[in-house]
Amino acid sequence: MLTELSSYLDAFIAAASEGSFSAAARKLGQTPAAVSKSVARLESQLGVRLFQRSTRSLALTTDGDRLYAQVRLPWTEIGDALTALRQGAGKPAGTLKVSMAHTVGRNYVLPLLDDFIERYPDVVLDLHFDNRQVDLIAQGYDVGIGGGIELTEGLIARELSRVHIVLATAPAYLERHAAPATPADLARHRGLLRRSLATGRLQPWTLKNRAGDELVATVRPVAVFDDPEAMTSAAARGLGIALLPLPHALPCLDSGELVRLLPDWYAETRPLTIYYSSRKLVPAKVRVFVEHVVERFRASGNAARFGQELG
């Protein structure tokens, strides 16, 4: 009975996390029919319907959503504990599901992972790229990496870097328009604005300098973006002036595709962080991955570069 219940719960949690029986089957190494059958038997034993099924989608019912929220974390902890006992206490092993922002992940995190893979061959990295903050617990992630993260209950965040935001444009733009000498001059320039993914609102250009002065600059908007990578590309094409996070701007500043404007002025955003669940039993695979990224990120020099004013 306990063995059957275990397989039923494994199937249910995998299907809820992955959003389909096929994806759950790949994760568990079973057939979709076997996963579906296990979930159906769990529903029969409980006397409730856990999923709304259609030919194209699989969605949790209210009862299924409540059960998933209550059992996913403790069931994962039990599995982690049993895995640790079977494989040796504290030995990192298993699939590690990681969410990271596109540019930060591709340009700054991936280059740090070669020696991690060599050192921990029993850990399989399952990497997902998304500029939105994910719900680690509800979506089944082990670790998240990104900027502007709003820390919620049940999460621990380790700061990787403070992040400054700078004004930049392409040399081609400056051939057609005189560079601004003061923040007030920005009102005469074409601006590339950013919309917050979280709120849908335009982000103001709140600038500060080393002397502690702070102001909100005005600009003439010509385009609005919800993605900093696309905004950086637009600025490099000479479409206007953009206020860009240094992780996105640095490659183009280094190559000369972008030029820094008003170097005494900059903006700030929430730090770039790596975050994970604050559950009591942190799996070894999570612990060693977090420590590896924190250590290697600082050693790379990127932490210092992202927070500099470049003035």
Secondary structure, DSSP 8 states (H G I E B T S, - for coil): -HHHHHHHHHHHHHHHHHSSHHHHHHHHTS-HHHHHHHHHHHHHHHTS--EEE-SS-EEE-HHHHHHHHHHHHHHHHHHHHHHHHHH-TT---EEEEEEE-HHIIIIIIGGG-HHHHHH-TTEEEEEEE-SS---HHHHT-SEEEEES----TTEEEEEEEEEEEEEEE-HHHHHHS---SSGGGGGGSEEEEEB-TTT--B--EEEE-TTS-EEEE--EEEEEES-HHHHHHHHHTTS-EEEEEHHHHHHHHHHTSSEEESTT-BEEEEEEEEEEE--SS--HHHHHHHHHHHHHHHHTTHHHHHT----
